[in-house]
Amino acid sequence: MSDGILDEAYDRLHRTGPEYEGWLSNHGPMAVEALARHGHEQRVHRWLDDYLTRLDELPRGLRPIDDWRAALGDAKRAGDWLAYFDRHLREQPWRVVLGTWWPRLLPGIAAGATHGVIRVGHAVRALHLHDESPQRLTELGQALGYWAARWQPVPGADRLLATATSDPPAAQPDTTGPDVVAALAGLPRIDHQTGGIRERLGRLVDVPRWEPALAALHPARTPTEAEAGLGTLVHRAGLDYLRFGHAAPVMLVHAVTAPTAVLRTLPALDRALWAPSLAAAWAATAAVTSVYAPTDGIASASVTAATPAEAFARAARHGDAHVVKLADAVLDAHAASGDRRLLDAAGYAAQLI
């Protein structure tokens, strides 16, 4: 990956806000990181030339953040949050800032239709795998600031997170760790799948089976179990896109990319945070599935690329940010599992979107 091209792209993007046209997320930083990561640096600036025309300016602040708890989820304070994290990342190592704020932000994982955590995941990967640069630190600050400004819990997930955060008992004979496949299969659906994600998430509280289904995923008892559970969650969500993606091609992408972002962030976090990270990622994937996926899936046509590189190349040629980010996520899952069906998900998204 060419560090210079990505940093140049960040320079261009950091003059724009985290949202545009009301509350649509700015996908630019996430898409360019994925393009550069997979060797498509030559597309980055041409892609940005078009994408930048739709974005809004960087929001101005109202006043400095003093009581951060009161300001969480206040989108009008977006400019204040961006300035807050910019200052903290100038004063402290980025891993310290991330470690402090990850558990504070995690309960609000639905922020910006999960784009807060997704943007953080891309920013952490850019920092974790390569030398730090001012542009990458700025990107992490803007990602964290966006998550804080749009902080939004998944209904009913607070108890799940509390359980995952507490110390597990010495023996748990009645549990066998996270059973992701069974938990995904047991998810209910909201009755009326209409409107935007914020409206749909609000309807989950009226679904009697929702909270029991959310609690069906047993908490991880060890960091290793949490990491494995996240890997399985991304894998199975990628396969579910093949069954359900036709119903909401864009929004169901986030059932895959949100847990992928959490999984990518684990190496930069204290291992004590891994179990609650799985719980939050599960809540995000479960919620997106329950409010957008139909009850019965369909068998999609096979569109498997010859290689993972070709699967991503097709996504890069397509150019839609969601197609690019889904391809990026399922390539990670394919590398971990060897399941070639995941490459179909990347091609299927390119057909649908």
C-alpha positions in Angstrom: 0.0 0.0 0.0 1.3 3.4 -0.9 1.3 5.5 2.3 1.7 8.7 0.3 -1.4 8.3 -1.7 -3.6 7.4 1.2 -2.3 10.3 3.3 -2.9 12.6 0.3 -6.5 11.3 0.1 -7.0 11.9 3.9 -5.8 15.4 3.4 -8.5 16.0 0.8 -11.2 14.4 2.9 -10.4 16.0 6.2 -11.7 19.3 4.9 -15.1 17.7 4.6 -17.6 16.7 7.3 -18.5 13.2 8.5 -22.0 13.5 7.0 -23.7 15.1 4.1 -27.3 15.8 2.9 -28.6 15.6 6.4 -27.2 12.5 8.0 -25.7 10.3 5.2 -22.3 9.1 6.2 -19.2 10.2 4.4 -17.8 6.9 3.1 -14.8 8.5 1.5 -12.1 7.7 4.2 -13.3 4.1 4.5 -13.4 3.5 0.8 -10.0 5.0 0.0 -8.3 3.0 2.8 -9.8 -0.2 1.4 -8.7 0.7 -2.2 -5.2 1.5 -1.1 -5.0 -1.5 1.2 -5.7 -3.8 -1.8 -3.3 -2.3 -4.2 -5.7 0.0 -6.1 -4.0 3.3 -5.3 -4.2 4.4 -8.9 -8.0 4.6 -8.5 -8.0 6.6 -5.2 -7.8 10.2 -6.5 -10.0 9.6 -9.5 -12.6 8.1 -7.2 -12.3 11.1 -4.8 -12.6 13.6 -7.6 -16.2 12.4 -8.1 -17.1 11.6 -4.5 -16.0 14.9 -3.0 -18.5 16.8 -5.1 -21.4 15.5 -2.9 -19.8 16.2 0.5 -20.4 19.0 3.0 -17.8 21.2 4.7 -16.2 20.3 8.0 -18.8 21.3 10.7 -17.9 24.2 13.0 -17.9 23.7 16.7 -20.3 25.3 19.2 -18.3 25.1 22.4 -15.7 22.7 23.8 -16.8 19.4 25.2 -16.7 19.5 29.0 -19.3 16.9 30.1 -18.7 14.2 27.6 -21.5 12.0 28.8 -24.1 14.7 28.2 -22.7 15.4 24.7 -22.7 11.7 23.6 -25.1 11.3 20.7 -25.7 15.0 20.2 -25.2 15.4 16.4 -25.2 19.2 16.7 -21.9 18.9 18.6 -20.2 17.0 15.8 -17.7 19.9 15.3 -17.0 20.0 19.0 -16.4 16.2 19.1 -14.0 16.4 16.1 -12.0 19.1 17.9 -12.0 17.2 21.1 -10.4 14.1 19.7 -8.0 16.1 17.5 -6.7 17.7 20.7 -6.5 14.4 22.7 -4.6 12.7 19.9 -2.1 15.5 19.8 -1.5 15.1 23.6 -1.6 11.3 24.0 -0.6 8.1 22.1 -3.4 7.0 19.8 -3.7 3.6 21.5 -4.2 5.3 24.9 -7.0 7.4 23.4 -8.6 4.4 21.7 -8.3 2.3 24.8 -10.0 5.0 26.9 -12.8 5.7 24.5 -13.6 2.3 23.0 -15.6 1.0 26.0 -17.4 4.4 26.3 -18.4 4.3 22.6 -19.1 0.6 22.3 -22.6 0.7 23.8 -23.5 3.2 21.1 -22.4 1.0 18.2 -25.5 1.7 16.1 -24.1 5.3 15.6 -24.6 6.5 12.1 -26.0 3.2 10.9 -22.9 1.6 12.4 -20.6 3.8 10.3 -19.0 5.3 13.4 -17.4 2.0 14.4 -16.7 1.0 10.7 -14.8 4.2 10.1 -12.8 3.7 13.3 -11.9 0.1 12.2 -10.5 1.4 8.9 -8.6 4.1 10.7 -7.1 1.7 13.2 -6.0 -0.6 10.4 -4.2 2.2 8.6 -2.4 3.1 11.8 -1.8 -0.4 13.1 -0.3 -1.8 10.0 1.9 1.1 8.9 3.9 4.0 10.3 1.9 6.7 12.0 1.4 9.9 10.1 -0.4 13.1 11.0 -3.1 12.4 8.5 -3.8 8.9 10.0 -4.0 10.3 13.5 -6.4 13.0 12.2 -8.5 10.3 10.5 -8.8 8.3 13.8 -9.8 11.5 15.6 -12.5 12.3 13.0 -13.8 8.7 13.1 -14.0 8.7 16.9 -15.6 12.1 16.9 -18.3 10.9 14.4 -19.0 7.9 16.5 -19.4 10.1 19.6 -21.6 12.6 17.9 -24.0 9.9 16.5 -23.7 7.5 19.5 -26.8 5.3 19.5 -27.4 2.1 21.4 -29.0 -1.0 20.0 -32.3 -1.5 21.9 -31.9 -4.1 24.6 -28.2 -4.5 24.2 -27.2 -2.9 27.5 -27.7 -6.0 29.6 -25.8 -8.1 27.0 -22.8 -5.7 27.2 -23.0 -5.5 31.0 -22.8 -9.3 31.2 -19.9 -9.4 28.7 -18.0 -6.7 30.6 -18.2 -8.4 34.0 -15.7 -11.1 35.1 -16.9 -14.6 34.0 -17.5 -17.2 36.8 -14.8 -19.8 37.3 -17.0 -22.5 35.8 -19.9 -22.3 33.4 -21.0 -25.9 32.9 -24.3 -24.9 31.2 -22.7 -22.9 28.4 -20.3 -23.8 25.5 -19.3 -20.3 24.5 -20.8 -18.2 21.7 -22.9 -20.2 19.2 -23.1 -17.6 16.4 -24.7 -19.8 13.8 -27.7 -20.7 16.0 -28.0 -17.2 17.4 -28.2 -15.7 13.8 -30.8 -18.4 12.8 -33.0 -17.5 15.8 -33.3 -13.7 15.1 -36.8 -12.4 14.8 -37.9 -9.7 12.3 -39.7 -6.4 12.8 -43.3 -6.4 11.4 -42.9 -3.4 9.2 -39.7 -3.1 7.3 -40.1 0.5 6.1 -38.4 3.8 6.8 -34.8 4.5 7.7 -32.6 2.6 10.1 -33.3 4.9 13.1 -37.1 4.3 12.7 -36.6 0.5 12.3 -34.3 0.1 15.3 -36.9 1.8 17.4 -39.4 -0.9 16.5 -37.3 -3.6 18.0 -38.6 -2.8 21.5 -42.0 -4.0 20.3 -40.8 -7.4 19.2 -41.3 -9.8 22.1 -38.6 -12.3 20.8 -36.0 -9.6 20.3 -34.3 -9.5 23.6 -34.3 -13.3 24.2 -32.8 -13.7 20.7 -30.2 -11.1 21.5 -29.3 -12.9 24.7 -29.0 -16.2 22.8 -25.3 -15.6 22.1 -23.5 -16.6 25.2 -20.8 -14.2 26.3 -17.2 -15.1 25.4 -15.3 -16.5 28.4 -11.9 -15.7 27.1 -10.3 -13.2 24.7 -9.5 -16.1 22.4 -13.1 -17.1 22.4 -14.2 -13.6 21.7 -11.9 -13.3 18.7 -13.1 -16.6 17.3 -16.7 -15.6 17.8 -16.1 -12.4 15.9 -14.5 -14.3 13.1 -17.5 -16.6 12.9 -19.9 -13.7 13.0 -18.3 -12.0 10.0 -18.1 -15.3 8.1 -21.8 -16.2 8.7 -23.0 -12.6 8.1 -21.1 -12.7 4.8 -22.9 -15.9 3.8 -26.2 -14.4 5.0 -25.7 -11.5 2.5 -26.1 -14.1 -0.3 -29.4 -15.2 1.1 -30.9 -11.8 2.2 -29.0 -9.1 0.3 -31.7 -8.7 -2.4 -34.0 -7.2 0.2 -31.8 -4.3 1.2 -28.6 -4.5 -0.8 -26.9 -1.4 0.8 -28.1 -1.7 4.4 -27.4 -5.4 4.8 -23.7 -4.7 3.9 -23.4 -3.3 7.5 -24.3 -6.6 9.1 -20.9 -7.7 7.7 -18.7 -4.5 7.8 -19.6 -3.5 11.4 -18.3 -6.7 13.0 -15.4 -6.7 10.6 -14.4 -3.3 11.9 -14.5 -4.5 15.5 -12.5 -7.6 14.7 -9.8 -5.4 13.0 -9.6 -3.2 16.1 -9.0 -6.0 18.6 -5.1 -6.1 18.2 -5.0 -2.5 19.3 -7.1 -3.0 22.4 -6.5 -4.5 25.8 -7.7 -8.1 25.8 -10.1 -7.4 28.6 -12.2 -5.4 26.0 -12.5 -8.3 23.5 -15.5 -10.0 25.1 -17.6 -6.8 25.2 -16.5 -6.0 21.7 -18.0 -9.3 20.5 -21.2 -8.5 22.4 -21.5 -5.1 20.8 -20.7 -6.4 17.3 -23.2 -9.2 17.7 -25.9 -6.6 18.7 -25.1 -4.5 15.6 -25.3 -7.4 13.2 -28.4 -8.8 14.9 -30.2 -5.5 14.7 -29.4 -4.8 11.1 -30.5 -8.3 10.2 -33.7 -8.1 12.2 -34.8 -4.8 10.7 -33.8 -5.4 7.1 -33.6 -9.1 6.2 -36.6 -11.1 5.1 -37.7 -14.2 7.0 -36.9 -16.5 4.2 -33.7 -16.2 2.1 -33.1 -17.0 -1.5 -30.3 -18.8 -3.3 -28.3 -16.2 -5.2 -26.6 -16.9 -8.5 -22.9 -17.8 -8.2 -20.6 -15.0 -9.2 -17.3 -16.3 -7.8 -14.2 -14.6 -9.0 -11.1 -16.7 -9.9 -9.1 -15.2 -7.0 -9.7 -12.9 -4.0 -7.7 -10.2 -5.9 -10.1 -10.4 -8.8 -13.1 -10.2 -6.4 -11.8 -6.9 -5.1 -10.8 -5.7 -8.5 -14.4 -6.1 -9.7 -15.6 -4.1 -6.7 -13.0 -1.4 -7.3 -14.2 -1.1 -11.0 -17.8 -0.9 -9.8 -16.9 2.0 -7.6 -19.7 2.1 -5.1 -18.4 2.6 -1.6 -20.5 -0.1 -0.1 -19.5 -2.6 -2.7 -15.8 -1.8 -2.1 -16.2 -2.1 1.7 -18.1 -5.4 1.5 -15.5 -6.8 -0.8 -12.8 -5.7 1.6 -14.6 -7.3 4.6 -15.3 -10.7 2.9 -11.7 -10.9 1.7 -10.7 -10.8 5.3 -13.2 -13.5 6.1 -12.1 -15.6 3.2 -8.5 -15.4 4.2 -9.4 -16.6 7.7 -11.8 -19.4 6.6 -10.9 -20.4 3.0 -14.7 -20.4 2.3 -14.9 -19.4 -1.4 -18.6 -18.6 -1.1 -17.7 -15.4 0.6 -16.2 -14.2 -2.7 -19.7 -14.6 -4.1 -21.0 -12.0 -1.7 -18.7 -9.4 -3.1 -19.8 -10.0 -6.6 -23.5 -10.3 -5.6 -23.3 -6.8 -4.0 -21.9 -5.4 -7.2 -24.9 -6.9 -9.1 -27.5 -5.6 -6.6 -26.2 -2.1 -5.9 
